[in-house]
């Protein structure tokens, strides 16, 4: 059985999260998925198309998991740390836009 790493805060988790995203193709797929999530969310709210919200996990996790399974060759942090991982996606997205994390 796999050991689950324990984190006391998101600040403690985020360096681990980044280490699990060392492959640029994986990071780029995360960026595409997160961009689509933000776009679909904005469109769904703007148009009142609430059924589109069902697509959010498929789009967001679909791109991310392809990155992990085929490029990064690791298990997504989502499986062990779902809330920190979700927050990590958006923080890494911001950090990529700001140039703190490379594309």
Secondary structure, DSSP 8 states (H G I E B T S, - for coil): -------SSHHHHHHHHHHTT-SHHHHHHHHHHHHHHHHHHHHHHHHT-GGGGGHHHHHHHHHHHHIIIIII-S--GGGT-HHHHHHHHHHHHHHHHTTSS--
